[in-house]
Amino acid sequence: MKLFGMNIQIIPNKIKKFRKKIEDRYSKCPTGNGGSFGEILCYEIHTQPINPRMMYKTYTDGYMTGLTFKELAQKWGISVNFLGELIADHCKKLEE
């Protein structure tokens, strides 16, 4: 599909390929929280236990930590902008 003469399928294909790359990478060293891209993304942002700056109390009186967007982008070797696109794509999938 074209929009203003530009192919708008480029970004979804890039996102799809990167999601697959992350799933493949994490399949070799599972987190224990599931292997889908969404489960991996949520693990890194919400429960990755290595960032004491983001400690907060949960509604069940536990503590959760996570990587910042900048830290996760660095870990995955991508820009924060592209991470934002991945997160937005993930949110769209949750609404489907």
ABEGO torsion letter per residue (X at the ends): XBBGGBBAAAAAAAAAAAAAAAAAAAAABBAGAEABAAAAAAAAAAABBABAAABBBBAAGBBBBBBBAAAAAAAAGBBAAAAAAAAAAAAAAAAX
